[in-house]
Amino acid sequence: MSSMPMSTRLFRMIRGSGRNDPMNKSMRMINFSWVSVVSAILITLMGIYSIDVSEHLRSDGSTALAAVASKQVVFLIIGMIACVLIALPHYRIVGHFSVVLFALCIGLLVFLLIPGVPSWLVRPRNGARAWINLRLMDFQPSELTKIGFVLVIAWYMRYRSHHRKMKGLIVPGIIAAVPVALITVQPDLGTASLFVPALFAMLIAAGAKLKHLMLIVVLAGMAAPAAYPFMKPHQKQRIVAMVKQYQGDDSTSFDINYQSDRAQTLIGAGMATGMNDDAARAVVHYNQLPEAHNDMIFAVVVARFGFFGGMAVLALYGLWVGGALCVAASCREPLGRLIAVGLAAFIMAQVVVNIGMNLGLVPIIGITLPFMSYGGSSLLTCWLMTGLIVNVALHRPRPPYRNSFEFDDEGDPDLMQPTRAYGRQIGFSGRALTR
């Protein structure tokens, strides 16, 4: 029996085994990623129940789950298995396949837009060519592209520092522009809108200068009106509907603003503490909210559990993002830190946009609520993201590596300061390793 003190054992579980391990295979079993895992489980279970409420009136006294809720349970099981599998190999191994994964995702996005593809394989929904029919489920490549994008940006930037200058932002911008353009053409403005916040978050974590990013935001804001004439009619209608809501004009409540009006009615009906189960099912059923089990699931949650229930859901999302950011902060190596930040940014941006849609604060652009909305591709992607967060938290960086983006603003802003990796001085920026 080992005579090692309990405090030493606990320390090694948190930080991994000693520095003398040449392969550095140890794992930090106690880490912040479990906060994200527990939050993901609770949100998903809440989502399954809310999907059942939105789809099952139970007028016959049946207690069985609705068909879509049962399918969501299957997707949950598949997602948790995927989470475990992606968490096992070291994230550096996953990074080696980032370019291949991203290229595959881009290829699938292009495939969706090919006119000659049979309709049984790529069937447009609400005018968007965004899903591939796999019989068992409809696969949405844009969801997997989120992960591919984070991995390839993290892999590209892990040893670079020229993003500290304006011209160094060109390559990351081009990488982001490719999936954004292809997803926008589908058209799926909701998913396309998430890539820029994720990119900005990763650039900030990598030490990009805020004045450069703010300049890009200002220029994009000034150029945005020029894109209006090129929008599709239904996209223009969404903007008009948003303006009418802000003006207090309810003349479109049964027209272009119908979905938003129904969602806000449900949210108001929940009041502070919500309704009982039977009343919530009846109200949701007769309210006839479109996509109640999908994009507008937050309105169902608030109708059932009220304002405090909605705040609890937001708190769970805050815990997921907070756990991921704590993992990023505790990671001493650039690749792992950028992966965790990018995934957290995607989830946070998606939550903000979706809940803003439900509250009538932003136009309805068709975007799911992570872990909660119905959909196999969405849920699987969210659990893969959780698995990658666990991966970064579990595995210690393997040498040689450089500390995460430490710049000396008083000196040359384009060069990293020499850092240490397991006691060895590294006097170069690391870019030689990528050539």
N, C-alpha and C positions, 0 to 999 in steps of 0.2 A: 504494500500500500504506500502511495507516495506521501512523503513528509512535507510536500510543498504547502505553505500556508494558504488558507482559503482566500485571503485578500489578493495574493499573487495570482491564484487561479482565475479569480474574477477579473483582474486587470488584463490577463492574457485573453480572456473571452471577449473583452471589449476592444482591445488594441491589436489582438493577434499575437502570435508567438514572437519570440525574440528576433532581433535584427540579424542574428547569425544564421538563420535559416536561408540557405542559398536559393532555394526555389520559392520561398515565401508563400507557401501553400496554405498557411493558416487562415482562419476566418474569424471575423469579429461577430460572434453570435449575438451579442447584446448591442443593439444599435438603433438608430432612429427610424429605420425603414419599417419596423414593426408597427409604428404609429400609422404609417400609410397603409399597411396591410389591413390592420383592424378597421380603419376608416373605410377602406374599399369594401370590406365584407359588409359592414353595417349599411353603407349607402346602397349596395347592390340588393341586399335583402329588403330594404325600404322600397327600392325600385320595383322589385317583383311584386310586393304587396300592392303598390300603387297602380301597377299595370293591371293587376287583377281587379282592383276597384274600378278602373276606367273601362274595363271590358265585360264585367260580369255583374249584372243587376241582382242575381240570386233571388229572383221572384219565386222560383220553385223550391226554395229552401236548400238547394245544393251547396255543399261546402267545398267542392272540388275547385281547383284553380282553373281559371280560364285558359283556353288553348295557348294563347300567346304568352301568358305568364308561365305555363309549364315549359314552353320552349325556352323561355329566358332562364329557367332553372338549368336546363341542359347546357345553354351557352355559358352559364356561370361555372359549371363543372369543367367544361372544356377550357374556359379562361383560366381557372385556378391551376389546372394541370400545365397549361402553357406558361403560367407565372413561375411555377417551380422549375420547369425545364430551362427557361431563359435565365434563371437566377444561378444555375449551377456552374456553367463555364465562366472563366474569368472574363470581365468586361473587355479586356484588351483583345481576347480571342474574338469576341463578338464584333469589336471594332474593325478587325481585319476583313470582315465580310460586309462592311458598311457600304462600300462603293457598289458591290454586286447587288445588295439588297435595294439600294436607291435606284440603280439602273433597271432592276426588275420592276420596281414600282412605276417608274417613268414609262417603261414599255407597256405595262398594263393600262396606264392612263391613256396612252396613245391608242391602244387596242380598242378602248371604249368608244373612241371617236371615229373609228373606221366605218364608213357608211355601209359596206357590204356585209357586216357581221349579222348573222341571223337574229331575228327578234327574240327567239326562244333562249338565246344565249345572253344577249344584251337587250333587256327590255326597258325602254324609257319609262320613268315614273315622274309624274308631274312635270313632264317636259325635259327631264334631266337624264342623260345617259351616264349613270354613275355606278351601276351594279352589274355584276356578272352572275348569272344563274348557275349555281353549283348543285342544283337539285335539293340537297339537304338544307342549304341556306343560300341567301343572296350575299355575295361577297362584294364589299365596297373598297376598291383599291386605294382610294384617297385616305382611308383610315390608316392602312398600313404605311402609307407614304409619310405620315407624321413621324413614325418611328425611324424610317429610313432617312428622313431629312435630318433629324436630330443626330443620328449616328454619323452621317457623312459630314455634317458641319463640325461636330466634335472631333472627328478623326482628322479633318483638314486643318483645324485651328490649333490642335493640341501642342504643336511645337513652334507656332508662328507668332510673330509680334507685329507685323506690318499693318494689321488692322488698327493700329494706333494712329495711322495716317488716313486721310480721306480716300486716297486711291487704293488703300488696302481693303476697303469695304466693297470693292467692285466684285471680286470673285464670290464672296458669300452672298452678295445680292443677286448675282447671276444664278447661283445654285438654287436660291429661293424662288427666283422668277420662273424657272422652268415648271415646277409642279403647280405654282399659283396660276400660271397661264393656262395649263392643261385642265385644271379643275374648274377654273372660271368659265372655260368654253363649254363645259358639260351641260348646263351651267350649274355650279354649286358655289355660290358666293360665300355661304356660311363657312364651309370648310376652308376655302381659299383664304378667307380673312384671318385665319389663325396662324399662318406661317410667319407673317411679319412680326407679330408680338414675340413669338418664340425665337426668331432670329435676333431681335433686338435684345432679348433677355440674355441670350448666349454671348452676344457681343459685349454687353455690359459686364458679364461675369468674366470675360476674357480680357477686360481692361480697355475696351474701346472708349474713346473720349465722348462724353455726353454732348459736347458742343457740336460734334460731327453728326451724331444721331439726331439731335434736335433740328439741325439744319435740313436733314433729309425729311423729317416729319413736316416742317414748315413748307418745303418745296412741294411735297406730295399733297399737302392740304390745299395749296394754291392751284395745283394742277387738277385736283379732283373734279371741279365743275366741268372741265373739258371732256371728261369721260361720260357725262350724262347723255349726250346725243347718241352714244354708241350702245347704251343699255337696251335690253329687251323690254317690250311693253310692260310685262308683269313686274319687272324690276323697278321701272319708273313708277308704277302704281303703288308699290310698297313705300317708296319715298313720299309720294303724295299723301298716302294714308297716314304716314307718321306725322307729317306737317299738320294735317287736319286734326289729329289727336291732340297735338300740342295747342292748337287753336280752340279746342273745346267743341269742334264741329262733329256731331254724332250722325250726320246725314249718311255716312258710309258704314254705319255699324252693321248693316246687313248686306254689305257689298265688299269692297276691298278691305275693310277693317273688321270683317266678321270674326275671323279667328282671334284677333287680338282682343276684341270686345268680349267674346265668350270666355277667354282665359282670365281677363280681369274681373269678370263677373264671378267666376268660380273662386278666385283668390279673395274677393270681398266677402263671399258667402262663408268662408272659413272663419272669419273674424279672429278672435284672439286664440281660442283653444280648439277650433274645428268642430266637426260634427261626428256623431257616432257612425259606425260602419254602414248600417243600412241607409241612413239619411244621405251619407256621402255618395254611396253608389247610385242612389236615385237621382240626386242633384246632378252628378256627372253625366249620367245616362240621358236625362232629359235636357241638359244644357246643350248637348250635341256639339261639343268642342271638337273640331277637326284635329287629328293627330294627337289625341289626348294621351295615348299610350307611348307616344314617341317624343316629338319636339316639345310638346306642351305638358309634359308629365309633372313639372313643378307646380302648375296650377292645381292638379289633382292632389298633390301632397298637401298644399296649403288648405284646400277645401276640406280634406280629411283631418288634418292635425292643426290647422290654424296658423296664425302668425308665429307662435312659438315653435311649432313644428318646422316651419320654413326656416327659421333662424337656426334650429338644431341641424338641419341639413347643411346650411351654409357653414356652420361650425365644423361639421365633419369634413367638408371640402377643405376648410382652412387647415385642419389637422393633416389631411393628405398632403397638401402643398407644403405645409410647414415641416412635415417629416422629410419630404424630398429635399427641401432647401437645407435642412440640418444635415442631411447626408452629404449634400454638395459642400457645405461649409467644413465638414469633417474630413473630406477627401483631400489628400495632399497632392494629388496628381491631376493634371489638366483634363485628360480625357474623361475620367469619371466625374469630375466636377461639372463639365459642360453637359454631359449626358443627363445628369440629375436636374440641372437648371433648365435645360430645354424641355424635358418632359413635364416638369412642374409648370412651366410657362404655358404649354399647350393646354393642360387641364385647367389652369386658372383662367386663361382667356376664353376657353369654351364655356366654363361655368358663368362667367360674367355676361357673355353675349346671350346665352340661352335664357338665363333668368331675366336679363334685360328685355328679351322678346316677350316673355310671359307677363312682365309688368308694364309693357307698352312703352318702354324707354328707348328701344332701338327697333328698327324695322325687322319684320319677320323674314329671315333669310334662310331658314331651314338648317338647323344645327341641333344635334342631340345634346342631352345633359349627361355628362360622363357617368358611367356605372349605373345610371338610373333609367335612362330611356331604353325602350325596346329596340333590339337589334343585335345580331350576332357579331357583325364586323366591329361595331362600336364597342361592345362589351369585351370582346377578345382583345382589341387594341388597348383598351384601358388596363386590362389585367397584364398584358405584355409590358406596358409601361411600368406597372407596379413591380413586376418581376425584375426589370432592369434597375429600378431604384434599390431593390433588395440586393441585386448583384453588386452594385457599386458599394453598398454599405458592408456587405459580407467580405469582399475580397480586398486585401491590402494591395497597394500598387506594387508591381514587379519591377525590379531594377533592370536597366537604368531608367530613371524617370527624373523629371524636373518638377520643382514645386510649382503650384498653380498660379501662373500669371502675376508675378511680383515685379512691378515696374518702378523705375526711379525717374519721377517726373522732373527732377532737377537736372538730370543728365540727358543722354540721347534717348528720346521717347520711343525709338524703334528697336531698342535692344533690351533684352532681358539682363537682369543682374545675375552674376554667377550664383548658382544655388548648389545645395548638397543633396545627394541621394545616397542614403545609407552610409554616410560618412565620407563619401567620395566627392571631391569638387568637380563640378561640371562647368567648364568655362566657355561654352558655346551655346547658341540659342536653341540647338536641337534640330534646326532645319536640315542639317546634313543627313539626318536619319530618314528624311522623307524624299530625298532626291534619288 
